[in-house]
Amino acid sequence: MKKSDVGVAIYLLAAIIFFIIPIPNYLLDVMLAINISIALVILFNSLFVKEVLEMSFFPTLLLFTTIFRISLNVSSTRLILSTGDPGNVVETFGQFVGGGDLIIGAIVFVVLILIQFIVINKGSERVAEVSARFTLDAMPGKQMAIDADLNTGAITEKEARERRNKIQEEAGFFGSMDGATKYVKGDAISGLIITVINLLGGTVMGVTRQGLTAVDALQQYGILTIGDGLCSQIPSLLISLATGILVTKASKDADFGTVLVRQLFGIPKVLYLVGSALIFLGVVTPLKWYLFVGLGLVFIISGKQMQKSIRMEEIEDEVNEDEVDAEEIRKPENVVSLLQVDPIELEFGYGIIPLADVNQGGDLLDRVVMIRRQIALELGTVVPIIRLRDNIQLNPNQYIIKIKGIQVTEGEILFDHYMAMNPGYVEEEITGIPTFEPSFHLPAIWITEGQREKAESLGYTVVDPPSIIATHLTEVIRSHIAEFLTRQDVQNLVDNLKENNPALVDELVPKLLGLGEIQKVLQNLLAEGISIRDLLTIFETLADHAATTRDTDVLTEYVRQSLKRAISSKYFPANETTSVITLDPKVEQDIMGSVKQTEQGAYLTLDPERTKAIMASVETEVAKLESLGKNPIVVTSPIVRMYFKKLTEDYFKDLIVVSYNEVESNVELQSVGMVTG
């Protein structure tokens, strides 16, 4: 055990022993001196700590000191009543502080009790209660601010974690302080009650046991009782004061004394006015002129010194700022930081800054957070941190989206305008600036705020600029989501699954499949928009088939068939017949006949002319579905699906290809065309 642990244990054990076992007066003197010194240590610590969390154990400390002080009170009471000699400390406090007079000592004691109970305790209790309430109410806002800073790249993941922990610690501290202040309040009440009991009990003991008169007994035991009360109440008062200082502490940047003096005497104008007022009172009124004039001159001289000090500090700040700038220029560039590539970046011109600035009412940061949550729920994977940066090289209303440092798309918005899109059935046109919606390249019109209601009443889809950017960003993330799934992300998913399914994970990883192979299967699913949230089903399927094949493309097909309920609900609405395209059996045979298996996987050796003919047929059939406003869905046999998808993905990125084994039995399909060649 550490020495500090032993010391705390002895401190608490002593308090318990003092309740039970009588102690001699010389030991009581030592314990009372220790009690006073601990109270002073606590007071000055609370005065000079920069943050309240530097004394996060204060509520517990408050309980320890209270119980120790009460145990000493019990021991001194026992000595007063049994021997009439509680030791030097108690007797000195009674004689010296009260001047040997019972009435003066009693008045001083009562005044101390009132100050502690009514002023300090009451105020500290109220401040602690309000601080706890405000701290808890402010937690969601602080968490959102941390998320916003994290998304903009202002802080790192580690700094964000530290800030969140600090917020939780502050909430716990102020919540504990709210309850701990009740200890101090109860301590003051108990001290008053013990003092009354001592006075009455001592008087009775003096009259009945020592044969003293009531007046003599009251005088003798009254002074000892008051001394005992002062010995306990003065440390209690110091700790109450420390509690009040701690819960009202606002400064976190410097020592308390420095901040306090600077705030009181930091404005020369105030010191001049106070000094002039004191001199005026000393000259005009019958007050002692030398006292007020002298004090006034002190304030005026202090004001001049403060003014000179402020000027010197301003000059020093300017010099330091210049030195820092020069040092920054001279400092070798930190090349390591330039090597890091952010997975996703959104850069925008200065005209879009108000949309991202919370202080100007912008909610783009909140929308970015919601995008990450939405995709996590939709696809079951964590989107990396999205960095938001302003770029003065861009046009004011332009924004670009980068994936791993490379620009993949861009867009442009008109601030204070709305984008109106015709869903296809609106006949009346509205005037505006023609444009294209950046996510799906649909024709649209920029309209003003005044035209918004009219456009909506006509049936136009009206979207504000932040929604345009958020939708565009969401679509880009969806189309590249497979790239963002790293081996570390897969390891995190495996670890989460292992908590409740250790047998499955131990069987599959790494005995049957490595982390990279599982990553490839999950990336294949995400690339076609299939959610990987049902990780249990995915891993169960992989465990069933990994013993026979380690081809990740084939394993992906097995997994897709296990996820057919999810695939059917995604593409085929319930109680509705879905129009689809099928493949000519001859086309399927040609595709399968051109498959070549290698160690690196399978690939197609289909004749280019044949491929061109098949793609032309696909284009014709897809156009039929799109003209009906339907999603282009092709249904194939299970063995052909992945090869047909590979064949068409470079030509038709949004083409949905499913196999018959991925369709639930209750789904109704209607073939509106067949791909031939």
C-alpha positions, -999 to +999 in steps of 0.1 A: +000+000+000+011+036-006+019+059+023-009+082+012-034+054+014-022+044+049-024+081+060-061+085+048-070+052+064-055+062+098-072+096+096-106+079+092-099+052+117-088+078+143-122+095+139-141+063+146-119+055+176-124+089+191-161+083+191-156+052+213-124+054+233-117+083+257-084+101+248-061+121+272-061+159+270-026+162+256-036+139+226-067+160+221-045+191+219-024+174+191-056+164+172-071+199+174-039+214+161-039+190+132-076+197+125-069+235+123-039+229+100-059+207+077-087+233+075-061+260+066-046+237+039-080+232+024-088+269+024-056+280+007-058+252-018-093+262-028-081+298-031-052+292-055-063+262-077-069+273-113-098+250-120-123+234-096-115+199-110-080+202-095-099+195-063-123+170-077-122+150-044-134+180-024-169+166-017-153+134-002-128+155+016-157+175+031-172+143+045-139+131+060-131+164+077-166+168+091-166+133+107-131+139+121-141+173+136-173+159+152-153+130+167-130+155+183-160+174+196-173+142+212-139+136+228-136+171+242-172+169+255-163+137+273-132+154+289-151+185+299-178+166+317-156+139+332-125+158+343-132+195+337-098+196+320-101+193+281-065+204+275-046+235+267-061+243+233-097+243+244-089+262+276-069+288+257-096+294+231-121+299+259-099+322+279-082+341+251-109+345+225-136+353+250-113+374+272-120+351+302-156+364+302-185+341+297-208+367+281-182+380+257-172+344+247-208+334+242-215+364+220-184+358+199-193+321+196-229+329+185-217+355+160-194+329+145-222+304+143-245+329+126-219+340+101-212+304+091-248+292+091-267+321+076-241+337+054-215+313+042-233+279+043-266+293+029-248+310+000-225+281-008-255+257-007-274+278-031-245+284-055-237+247-055-273+238-063-275+263-092-240+253-105-251+217-106-283+225-124-266+248-150-238+224-156-261+195-163-283+217-185-253+229-205-239+194-212-258+188-245-247+222-259-211+216-249-211+181-264-224+196-297-197+223-296-171+196-293-186+176-322-186+208-343-149+215-335-140+179-343-158+180-376-141+213-386-107+198-377-101+224-350-094+196-325-082+160-327-101+129-316-079+128-285-086+164-276-124+158-281-122+127-258-104+148-231-130+176-234-159+151-231-143+135-200-138+170-185-175+178-191-186+146-174-162+152-145-175+188-140-211+175-140-202+149-114-182+174-093-210+200-091-236+173-085-216+160-056-209+195-043-247+201-042-250+172-018-218+178+001-228+213+012-254+197+033-226+182+055-213+216+063-248+229+072-254+199+094-220+203+110-228+239+121-262+228+136-246+199+154-219+222+168-245+245+182-265+216+198-233+201+213-224+234+228-258+238+245-255+202+258-220+209+272-231+241+289-261+224+306-243+192+314-212+210+327-233+232+350-251+202+364-218+183+369-202+212+387-232+216+411-238+180+418-203+165+417-180+193+427-203+212+451-199+245+431-226+271+431-247+274+399-230+307+390-195+293+396-203+261+377-218+281+348-187+304+346-162+275+348-178+251+324-192+279+302-158+291+293-145+256+286-177+249+265-172+280+245-135+272+240-145+237+228-171+252+204-146+277+190-120+249+185-145+230+163-163+260+147-132+279+135-119+250+114-155+244+103-158+280+093-125+278+073-138+247+054-172+264+048-153+294+034-133+270+012-165+254-001-179+289-010-147+299-028-146+266-048-182+267-060-180+304-069-146+302-086-149+314-122-113+321-133-095+293-149-066+311-165-046+325-136-041+324-099-071+337-078-051+364-061-037+378-093-071+379-110-089+394-080-064+422-075-064+430-113-102+431-114-104+453-084-075+477-090-069+472-127-087+503-140-068+536-133-099+557-138-116+540-109-086+546-086-085+583-095-122+587-088-120+568-054-089+588-044-106+622-053-138+612-034-118+603-002-098+636-004-131+655-008-145+638+023-114+646+043-114+683+034-151+691+034-164+670+063-154+668+100-137+634+094-100+632+103-085+649+072-050+633+074-066+598+073-089+603+043-065+627+024-036+602+029-057+573+018-070+592-012-034+601-023-025+564-020-053+555-044-043+583-069-006+572-068-017+535-073-038+546-103-008+562-119+013+532-113-014+509-127-016+531-158+021+529-163+020+491-158-007+487-184+013+507-210+043+485-203+023+454-207+008+466-240+044+473-253+055+438-241+025+421-257+033+438-291+070+428-288+061+392-278+036+390-307+062+401-332+087+376-317+062+348-320+054+357-356+091+358-364+098+326-346+069+309-365+085+321-398+120+308-388+107+275-374+113+245-397+080+233-413+065+203-396+064+180-426+048+151-407+015+169-403+014+174-441+016+137-447-019+131-432-048+128-456-083+134-445-108+108-458-135+134-465-131+171-469-157+198-477-140+230-488-160+262-495-156+298-505-160+327-481-195+333-492-206+300-477-189+306-443-222+320-427-238+286-434-211+269-414-207+295-387-229+287-357-226+323-344-242+335-376-271+310-374-255+284-397-264+248-392-241+231-417-220+216-389-251+200-373-262+186-407-227+170-411-231+153-377-266+141-388-252+127-421-228+105-402-256+093-379-279+087-409-254+066-428-244+047-397-280+037-393-286+031-430-255+011-439-241+000-405-207+016-409-190+046-393-183+075-416-149+091-409-147+126-396-157+151-422-134+181-423-149+215-431-125+242-443-129+275-460-107+281-491-101+316-503-090+302-537-125+291-545-152+313-558-173+329-530-203+305-535-184+275-547-177+243-527-157+212-535-158+177-520-125+158-517-120+121-510-086+112-496-072+146-507-085+144-543-114+165-555-143+142-567-170+168-573-180+204-568-210+226-567-221+262-565-249+278-546-265+313-544-266+326-509-301+339-498-317+319-527-336+287-529-333+259-555-367+250-571-370+217-590-399+206-611-408+170-601-422+164-636-459+173-633-458+211-628-469+229-659-466+266-649-430+278-651-415+302-626-389+328-633-354+324-619-318+316-627-314+282-645-290+257-629-285+220-622-290+202-589-254+190-580-263+156-565-283+141-594-277+168-621-314+175-625-325+208-641-334+234-614-340+272-609-326+296-583-354+316-568-356+343-542-372+342-507-402+361-521-409+334-547-406+305-523-442+303-513-455+306-549-431+278-561-442+255-533-479+261-540-473+253-577-458+220-567-421+227-571-396+210-547-379+239-529-346+233-511-324+258-491-286+260-497-275+240-466-298+211-476-283+212-512-247+209-498-257+182-472-276+161-498-246+164-523-222+154-495-244+125-485-246+111-520-208+114-525-202+096-492-227+068-502-210+063-535-175+060-519-185+044-486-167+011-494-134+030-496-137+043-461-140+009-444-105+002-432-091-029-415-091-010-382-128-003-387-134-041-394-114-049-363-137-026-342-168-043-357-153-077-349-146-067-313-181-054-308-196-086-322-173-107-301-187-093-268-220-112-273-209-139-299-174-150-289-178-186-303-187-173-338-158-148-340-133-173-326-144-199-352-142-174-382-113-151-374-085-158-381-090-196-385-112-195-417-108-159-429-083-131-423-093-095-414-085-084-450-108-110-465-137-100-442-130-064-451-133-072-489-167-089-484-180-060-464-167-035-490-184-055-517-217-052-499-213-015-492-203-008-528-238-019-538-255-001-510-262-032-489-262-025-451-238-044-429-256-037-397-267-073-394-231-084-388-242-115-370-260-129-401-230-119-423-205-137-400-227-168-396-229-171-434-191-166-438-184-192-412-207-217-430-190-212-464-155-201-457-144-237-453-152-245-489-141-213-506-121-182-497-131-163-529-144-130-514-167-124-544-183-158-541-186-153-503-203-120-509-229-137-530-236-162-502-240-133-478-263-114-501-286-144-503-286-146-465-296-109-464-324-113-489-350-100-465-331-067-462-324-066-499-361-072-508-373-045-484-348-021-499-357-025-535-391-041-536-420-023-517-445-045-499-479-050-515-468-036-548-457-051-581-422-041-590-412-036-627-378-053-634-356-063-663-345-099-668-316-115-687-319-136-718-308-172-709-284-171-739-268-139-725-263-156-692-247-186-709-224-164-729-213-145-697-207-178-678-188-192-707-164-163-707-155-165-670-119-173-664-107-184-629-073-174-617-055-172-583-063-135-582-100-142-588-124-145-617-126-122-647-146-120-680-131-126-715-163-116-733-159-105-769-159-066-772-186-066-799-207-089-778-202-067-747-212-036-768-244-053-780-254-063-744-247-028-731-268-013-759-297-037-749-293-028-712-294+009-721-326+005-741-344-015-713-332+009-686-346+038-705-380+021-705-380+019-667-367+054-662-394+068-685-419+052-661-402+068-631-389+034-619-355+024-605-336+003-631-335-032-615-321-062-634-329-097-620-305-125-629-298-161-619-276-164-588-245-177-606-245-148-631-253-119-608-218-108-598-203-112-633-231-092-649-227-065-622-190-063-630-197-061-667-222-032-663-208-012-634-185+010-656-214+018-679-243+021-655-233+031-620-268+032-606-280-001-621-293-024-594-285-061-601-301-088-579-304-125-582-336-146-578-322-160-545-321-125-531-358-119-536-383-129-509-410-154-520-439-129-513-424-102-536-443-097-568-422-089-599-432-079-634-407-082-662-410-052-686-381-061-707-353-085-714-316-079-720-305-096-752-274-093-773 
